[in-house]
Amino acid sequence: MKIKNLFHQHTVFSFEVFPPKKTTPIETVYDTLEALQDLKPDFISVTLGAGGSGNGENTLAIARRLRENYGITPMAHLPCIHYTKEQIDRILAQFQENGIENILALRGDRVEGVKPANDFIHAAELVTYIRERGDFDIAGACYPECHPEAANLDTDIRYLKEKVDAGASHLITQLFFENNTFYDFRYRAARAGIHVPIEAGIMPVTNRKQIERMVTTCGASLPRKFTKIVQRFENNPEALRDAGIAYAIDQIVDLLTDGVDGIHLYTMNNPYVARKITEAVSGILKAAPLC
């Protein structure tokens, strides 16, 4: 199923999972999929790995398992900065052979000590390349608070428009903790002529280490309400977990009330957290009207 078609039917609700580290058996993520499958997300995206490195074999295996074992539509992440066109061709051929028809086209993170292949400089180039080589549904990523390497948000949105014009049929945002940031971004995108569905990326923060990593890697700003929660419960792991879940639920309810196109939940391979949030918002999700 092409994910783009879902946005015409209802408010989309999806998950992200990631392959385990090379030192961890792939079966660990299969346990996660087993625990997530009865939540019936519209699709599950599968990352390529830390920093976009690796050959994608685990991503393909997980995506295939989602489709064949659980009947869940998979979306495979495909970063391009460290891949040649020949490597991308091989990956696309594998996707086609295994019935993977949804791709999240990314530039990808720069990996320290690894030289870029330079066949693709921006994600828009990858979107064009994929569109010319198969009947894939292509999604793109976006940054409500501006990509860390962009000069400013207006410049970033201009590049995003190029990605959409190249063939990205819908977008998924980087995580954010202040909904007004998302609403402002959505308004700016529409004003720039971007009219494809935009899923809001939500990450429930359940431990202090997550917070430190996010601030470092993606530059997400932390509103006062959020930092107060962290400061109050940082020495109580269970309380911080529950507060993080509650904060994410509050974000999602507000977004659904405002008519968001979809919610993409960064599960961090944690079925407990995904279940708590899904169960809390399921009724509201069903009632959310299409905008």
Secondary structure, DSSP 4 states (H G I P E B T S, - for coil): --GGGGGGTS-EEEEEE-PPPTTS-THHHHHHHHHHGGG--SEEEE---GGG-S-SHHHHHHHHHHHHHH-PPEEEEEE-TT--HHHHHHHHHHHHHTT--EEEEE--PPPTT-----S-SSHHHHHHHHHTTS--EEEEEE-TT--TTSSSHHHHHHHHHHHHHHT--EEEEPP-S-HHHHHHHHHHHHHTT--S-EEEEE----SHHHHHHHHHHT-----HHHHHHHHHHTT-HHHHHHHHHHHHHHHHHHHHHTT-SEEEEE-TT-HHHHHHHHHHHHHHHHHPPP-
